[in-house]
Amino acid sequence: MKHLTRDEVALQQMLRRARIIAVVGASPRADRHSNTVCRYLHDQGYEVIPLRPDLADVARIKSYAQLDDVAGPVDLVVIFRNARAAPAHVAEAALKRPEAVWLPPGVTSRACVEAALSAGLTLVEDSCIMEEHRHASRGAGHPSKLGVHVRRRARAVVDNRKRQDDSGWSAGGGGGHLGGGGVRATLDEKKMVTGRPSPRKGRAKVIGPQRLRGRHRH
């Protein structure tokens, strides 16, 4: 039986407890990694809430302009934005008190860690939530399936979306202009895996509020 690291155990517990996952900057384009992640999580039975100021549907899932427009709690917040824009979303996520904020590879920064520290949030760094879910759902010693049953999804979410026609976001989304990320974020997302993920080359870092002290300080 494979022995799990402390961070791997923490990730499995998060994925097992989570019911509602908000995805900031998810793209409506099927060839973007953030779109693939939304579809995958939805198929696994999670309630997925894409967040885009232009309100474009993502993988046939209704999106919301901002996290504050979502009625009720959110368990995990995944941020597909560039490193410069991400800290503001970490601070915004704090208002919903999720169990963790999840940062894909290339998104984390000292500012993100400091924002999580000041808000008392747990941060998952340099990790694709889809790859971690697949990793945890197979192999000896792992549960056969994580996620909630489709029937256990919330039947309805109150639509508090606000139309923002002048938002400046572009239909390219997911880090593009309408996705709010700009050119660099679009290029970063294109570098991510689309479709079946490759074997993980590193280990996710789970930083709890107490473990944040002393990190990313120079």
C-alpha positions in Angstrom: 0.0 0.0 0.0 1.3 3.4 -0.9 1.9 5.7 2.0 0.5 9.2 1.6 2.1 12.4 2.6 0.5 14.8 5.0 -0.4 17.1 2.2 -1.9 14.3 0.1 -4.1 13.3 3.0 -5.2 16.9 3.5 -6.1 17.2 -0.2 -8.1 14.0 -0.1 -10.0 15.2 2.9 -10.8 18.5 1.2 -12.0 16.8 -2.0 -14.2 14.3 0.0 -15.8 17.0 2.1 -16.3 19.6 -0.7 -19.8 20.0 -2.3 -19.6 23.4 -4.0 -16.5 24.5 -5.9 -16.2 28.1 -7.4 -13.8 28.5 -10.3 -12.6 32.1 -10.9 -11.7 32.9 -14.5 -13.0 29.7 -16.0 -13.0 29.9 -19.8 -16.1 29.2 -22.1 -13.6 27.7 -24.7 -13.5 23.9 -24.7 -9.8 23.9 -25.5 -8.8 25.8 -22.3 -7.7 23.9 -19.3 -10.0 25.7 -16.9 -13.0 24.6 -19.0 -11.8 21.0 -18.9 -11.4 21.3 -15.1 -15.0 22.6 -14.8 -16.4 19.8 -16.9 -14.4 17.2 -15.0 -15.5 18.4 -11.6 -19.1 18.6 -12.7 -19.0 15.1 -14.0 -17.6 13.9 -10.7 -20.7 15.2 -9.0 -19.5 18.5 -7.6 -21.6 21.7 -7.8 -19.4 23.9 -10.0 -19.8 27.7 -10.1 -17.8 29.5 -12.8 -17.0 33.1 -12.1 -16.7 35.5 -15.0 -17.7 39.2 -15.2 -19.0 38.7 -18.8 -21.3 35.9 -17.5 -20.5 33.5 -20.4 -21.6 29.9 -19.7 -18.7 27.5 -19.1 -19.1 23.9 -20.2 -22.9 24.6 -20.3 -22.8 25.7 -16.7 -24.2 29.1 -15.7 -21.5 31.6 -14.5 -21.7 34.4 -12.0 -20.0 37.8 -12.2 -18.3 37.6 -8.8 -18.2 35.4 -5.7 -20.4 37.8 -3.8 -23.3 37.1 -6.2 -23.3 33.4 -5.2 -26.0 32.7 -2.6 -24.9 30.4 0.2 -21.5 28.9 1.1 -18.7 27.7 -1.1 -16.4 24.9 -0.1 -13.4 25.4 -2.4 -12.3 28.3 -4.6 -10.1 27.6 -7.6 -8.4 30.6 -9.1 -7.5 30.6 -12.8 -6.0 34.1 -13.0 -2.5 35.5 -13.4 -0.3 35.8 -10.4 -0.7 39.6 -10.3 -4.6 39.4 -10.2 -4.9 36.4 -7.9 -4.3 38.1 -4.5 -7.5 40.2 -4.9 -9.5 37.0 -5.5 -7.9 35.3 -2.5 -9.1 38.3 -0.4 -12.6 38.1 -2.0 -12.8 34.4 -1.3 -12.2 35.1 2.4 -15.6 36.6 2.7 -17.1 33.2 1.8 -14.9 31.3 4.3 -14.2 28.3 2.1 -12.2 25.4 3.4 -9.4 26.3 1.0 -8.3 28.4 -1.9 -6.7 26.4 -4.7 -4.0 27.9 -6.9 -3.0 26.1 -10.1 0.7 26.0 -11.2 2.0 29.5 -12.0 -0.6 31.4 -10.0 0.9 31.5 -6.6 2.9 34.5 -5.3 4.1 36.0 -2.1 1.1 38.4 -2.2 -1.3 35.4 -2.5 0.3 33.8 0.6 0.1 37.0 2.6 -3.5 37.5 1.6 -4.4 34.0 2.7 -2.4 34.5 6.0 -4.2 37.7 6.8 -7.6 36.1 6.1 -6.8 32.9 8.0 -7.4 30.8 4.8 -5.8 27.5 3.9 -4.0 27.7 0.6 -3.2 24.9 -1.9 -0.2 25.9 -4.1 1.0 24.8 -7.5 -1.5 22.0 -8.0 -4.2 21.2 -10.5 -7.4 20.1 -8.7 -8.3 17.8 -11.5 -5.0 16.0 -11.4 -5.1 15.7 -7.7 -8.6 14.3 -7.8 -7.6 11.7 -10.4 -4.6 10.8 -8.4 -6.5 10.3 -5.2 -9.3 8.3 -7.0 -7.0 5.5 -8.2 -4.3 3.3 -6.9 -3.8 1.1 -3.8 -4.8 2.6 -0.6 -6.9 5.3 -2.2 -10.7 5.6 -2.2 -12.3 4.4 -5.5 -14.1 7.7 -6.1 -14.2 11.1 -4.6 -16.8 13.8 -5.0 -20.5 13.9 -4.4 -23.2 11.9 -6.1 -24.9 13.8 -8.9 -28.2 13.6 -7.1 -26.8 15.3 -4.1 -26.1 18.5 -6.0 -28.0 21.6 -4.9 -31.2 21.6 -6.9 -31.0 25.4 -7.5 -28.8 28.3 -6.9 -30.3 31.7 -6.6 -29.3 33.8 -9.6 -27.9 37.1 -8.2 -25.8 37.7 -11.2 -25.3 41.3 -12.3 -25.0 42.1 -16.0 -21.7 43.9 -16.6 -21.6 44.7 -20.3 -18.8 47.2 -19.8 -16.6 44.8 -17.8 -13.9 44.7 -20.5 -13.6 41.0 -20.4 -13.2 39.1 -23.7 -15.0 36.0 -24.9 -11.6 34.3 -25.0 -11.9 34.0 -21.3 -10.1 31.8 -18.8 -7.3 34.3 -18.3 -8.1 36.1 -21.6 -9.5 39.6 -21.7 -13.1 38.5 -21.0 -11.8 36.1 -18.5 -10.0 39.0 -16.8 -6.5 37.5 -17.0 -4.9 39.3 -19.9 -2.5 38.0 -22.5 0.0 36.5 -20.1 -2.6 34.5 -18.3 -3.9 33.2 -21.6 -0.5 32.0 -22.5 0.0 30.4 -19.1 -3.3 28.5 -19.5 -2.3 27.2 -22.9 0.8 25.7 -21.3 -1.4 23.7 -18.9 -2.6 20.2 -19.7 -5.7 19.8 -21.8 -7.6 16.6 -21.6 -5.9 13.7 -19.8 -3.3 15.1 -17.4 0.3 13.9 -17.4 1.8 12.3 -14.3 2.3 14.8 -11.6 5.9 16.2 -11.7 5.7 17.8 -8.2 3.8 17.7 -5.0 1.0 20.1 -4.0 1.7 22.3 -1.1 -1.0 22.7 1.5 -0.4 25.8 3.6 -2.7 26.1 6.7 -3.1 29.4 8.5 -0.6 28.3 11.2 1.9 27.0 8.7 2.0 30.2 6.7 4.2 32.0 9.1 7.7 32.4 7.9 7.0 31.3 4.3 7.7 33.6 1.3 9.6 36.1 3.4 12.9 37.5 2.4 
